[in-house]
Amino acid sequence: MDRTIRLLSFVLLLLMLAPQMGHAQEQRPAALAAGRADVLTGFNQNFSMMPYLSPTMCDNIRQLRPRLLRYPGGTVTHSWDWRRGVITSRKSRVSHPIGEVKKLADYTGAKFVFVLDVLNKSVEDQIQMLASIEQLGVEIAFIEMGNELYAQNEEYVAAFPSGKDYALRVNSWIPELRKRFPKAKIAALLLGRKVRKGNERMYSWNRQVVDATFKGVDAYTYHIYINPNSTFEQEKSEFVEVTQNAKTGSKELWITEYGSNQDRANPTYYVELEALSNFIESFPNVTIALNHQLVGGTKNKLTEDGSRLVEEGQLFLRRAQR
């Protein structure tokens, strides 16, 4: 009799807890439930800032265990001569022809997201670039349609007066890209921060791009940085609001650049950078999270010659080893 009463009490307790357990599970972000294995982590790299790709530098990059790298980088995309491996807007000390994409892929085991110059090049030229890389034995799996073309750069505004104009360019390129690289996923650009209503072009960019490209693309890309006069919590709150308003549904989100623009001497710099990394890698629908960058600039992981890891590189080394 006592055993029956205990069993009935246990069943009753489970029935009482079931709704709470179910609710807790529903509240978990999708990427957290799936685990970090579902997010391709790695690095953006402005190839015009890279030194000679030495074995030591390749070994240091491999230590960081990137699953994905970005070529040819960010703003450099729209002045990159892929045949010569140099930036056309300034004299380069070192060239990085496409053979180095293959070299990095072999050294690190990483895949690549390829940023296409939809501003200054033709779709035929960019398909030729991808085809040439593919012939080297590198998979064309991820394609990004330009870099930060929503910015108030004079050249960008002239080519794309609105998000709709950018979307029309994307839509005109996609059929040719799909025909040549049917297995590749293609992403269009969205703005990851809030802007004033007075700036109509940037304010309406996300809505116009999503409305025009939703059925044609596989993903949307965002960039997020902790700015000097801001904090991680402020940037996080703004990013959540912006992505919710974009209404991209279940589409994949690619964070192809993130980092901190604050001074590394700031006592909270590394704590906030790691908090940002954790936030991005667990954000719903995020499948790509690329930190900016490996070499060059102020957010580097390696020394200028690539010979060793700096403190920020050590942070990402610890993350890779977890």
N, C-alpha and C positions, 0 to 999 in steps of 0.2 A: 504493500500500500504506500509506504513512504517513498519507495523507488518510483512509483507512478506519479506521485505528487511532484517529486523533484524533476522528472522528465517533462511534465506539463508546465512547470514553472520556467524551465529552460526554453521550451518552445515559445512560451508567451514573451519572454525577454527578447528572443530573436525577432519576433513579429513587431515588437515595439521599436527595435533599433533599425530595422530594415529601411524605413523611409529616410532616416538620417544618413545611413551609409550610402544609399543611392544618391541622395542630394550631394553629399561630399564628393562622390565620384564624378558627378556631372560638372561640378565646379572646377575640377582640375583642368588646366590648359591642355589642349590636345597634344602638343609637343612634349609636355612633361609626362603625360601618360604613356607616350610612345618611347620616351627616353632619348638621350642625346644621339644615339645611333642613327636616328632618322634625319638629323641635321648635318649637312655637309659643311664642316667648319674649315677655315683656311684663311687666306690672305689675298687682298688686292695688292697689286704691285705696279707702279708706274715704271714700265720697262725703260723709259728714257733716263731714269735715275739709277739704274743698276750698274754696278761696276762690271768688270770682266767676270764671267761666270766660272770661277775657279772651283776645283774639287772641294776645297775647304769651305767655301761659301755654300756649295750644294749640300755638303754634309751637315752644315749648321741649319739649313732650311729643312733638311730631312728630319733632324732632331725634333723640330716643331710639329711634325706629323700632319702637315696640311692634307686634307682630303680633296680640297679644291683650291685652285689659284685662278687669278683673273688676268686676262691678256687683251690689249696691251696696257690696261690700267684705266684711269679715270679720264680727266680732261685731255690727256695725251692722245686719246682715241681719235680726236678730230683734227690732229695734225701728224698722225703717225704714218710713216712710209714703211709698210710691212715688207716690201721687197728688199729694202736696204737695212731695215731694222733701226731706223733713226727717226727723231722728231724733226719735222720740216721747219718748225718755227725758231729753232736755234741750232747752233753747231754742236754736235754730240761728240764726246770724247771716245765713246765706245758704241759699237753697233751691236744690235741683238736680232739677228735674222731668225726666221721661224724655226730653224734647226734647234734653237735653244729652248723652244717650247717642248720639243721632243726630249731634249736632254733633261729638262726639269721633270717632265713626266716620268721618265725612266728612273731618275735618281730618287724621287719622292713617292712615286706611286699615285700622285695626285691627278685628278681630272682638271679640266679647265672650263671656265665660263669665258666665252669670247664676246667682247664688246665691239659692235659694228659701228662704223662711221656712216650713219644715215644722214649726216649733215653735208659732207664734202665729197663723198665717194658714191659710185653707182652700186646698185645691187649686184651687177655682174662682177665688178671689181672685188667686192667683199666675199662673194661666193668663190671667186678664184683664190682668195686668201685662205678661206676655210678648206677648200678642196686641196690646196697645196699642203696645208697642215695635216689634213686627213691622210694624204698620200705618204706622209712620214710615219704613220702608224698611231696617230693621236685621235682619239674618239671625239667627234663633234656632238656633244651631248647637251650643252647649255649655250644659248645665244641671247645676248642682251642688246636691245635696240637703242644704242647710243648711251651717252653719259650726261646726266644733269642738264638736259636741253631746256628745262623749264627756267633756268637761271636767266638773270637780266643781262646776259652778254649780248652785245650789239649784233653779233653775227647770228646768234641763236634766235633772237627776236625777229630779225629780218627773214630767216628761213621758216620759222614757226611762230607766227603772230599769236597763235592760240594753241591750247592743247588739242583742239580738233584738227588743226593743220598737221601737228605731229602725228596724231593718230592716223590720218589719211596716208602719210608717208609709210608708217608701219604697216598699214593694211595693204599697201601696194607692193611691199617687199615680201610679205609673208608667203604668198603662193609660190614664188620662185624658191624661197628658202625651204619650204615644206617639200617641194618637188625634189630638190637635191639632197636634203638632209631630213628624211621623213621621221627619224627617231629622235631628233633634237627637240628640246623644249625651248620655247621662245618667250621672252619677257619684255614688257613695255615699262616705261619709266613713270614713277609717281613721286610726288614731293612729300618728304617725310616730316615736314614742320609746318606750323601755321603761318599764314601771312595776312597782312591787312586787306580788307575788302577793297581798299583804294587801288590795290595792284590787281586789276581784273585778270590779267593774263595768268599770273601765278595762283591767284585765289580760285580760279575756275579750272585750273589745269587737271587736277585729279578727276573731277566729275566728267569733264569732256573726254579725257583719255579712256576712262573706264566705260563710259557710255558707247564709245565708238569701237573699242577693241575687245570687249568682254568675251565674245564668242570666238575670237580669232587667236588669242594668246593663251599660253599655259600658266603664266605667272606675271606678277608685277614686282618691280624692284623699288626698294627704299634705301636711303642713306640716313644715318643718324649719328650725330656727334654731340658730345658734351661741350658746350661753348664756354668761353672764359668767364662770362658773367652769369652763368647758369649752374645748375647742379644736375646730377643724375636723376633725382626724383622729378625735377621740373621737366627734363627732356623726356622721361618715361611717360609722364602724364600727358604731355603734348602729343607724343607719338601714338599713344593709345587712342586719343581723341581723333587724330588725323586718319588713322587706319580704319576706325569705325565709320567715319563719315565717308570714306572712299567707297564703301559697299562693294568690296571685291569678292564677297561670298566665300566659297571654298577654294578659290584660286590659291596656288602657291605664292608665298611671299619670299623674295630673295633680298636679303640685306647684303648688298655687294660692296658696301663700305660702311664701317663704323669705327669710332675711336673717340679720343678726347683731344680737344683743342686747347686745353688748359696747360699751364706751365707745369712741367714735371716736378718742380720744387714745391708745388702745392701739397701740403701734408695728406690731403685726401685723394690725390691723383690716382694712385694705383688701386685703392679701395673702390673708388667710383668706377674706374675702368673695368674692374672685374665684375662689379655689380651690373654694369651695362652688358658685358659679355653673357652673364648668366641670364639676364632678362631677355636678350635677343634669342639665345639658343633655346629658350623655353616658350617663346611667344607662339600662340596658335597660328598654324599654317606656314610658319617659317621653315623652309627646307634648306636654305643656304645662309650662312653667316660668315662674312669675310671681314677680318680686321684690316685696317689700313695702317701701315704697310710694312713690308719686310726690310727694305733698305732705302735710305734717303729721307730727307725731310726731318721733321721733329717727332714723328710717331714711329720711328724705326725700331726694329727688333734686333738688327745686326749693326755692327760698326760700319763705317762708310766703305771699307774694303771687304766687308762680309766675313772677316776672319774670326769674329767671336760674337756671342750674344751680349746685348746690353741688358740693363735691369728690366726693361719692358719685355725683352725677349725671354728673360728668365721667368717672368710671370706666365707667359704663354707656354713655355716649356713645362712648367708645373701643371698647367691645365691639360696639356697633351698627355702627361704621364698619369693622370688620374684614372 
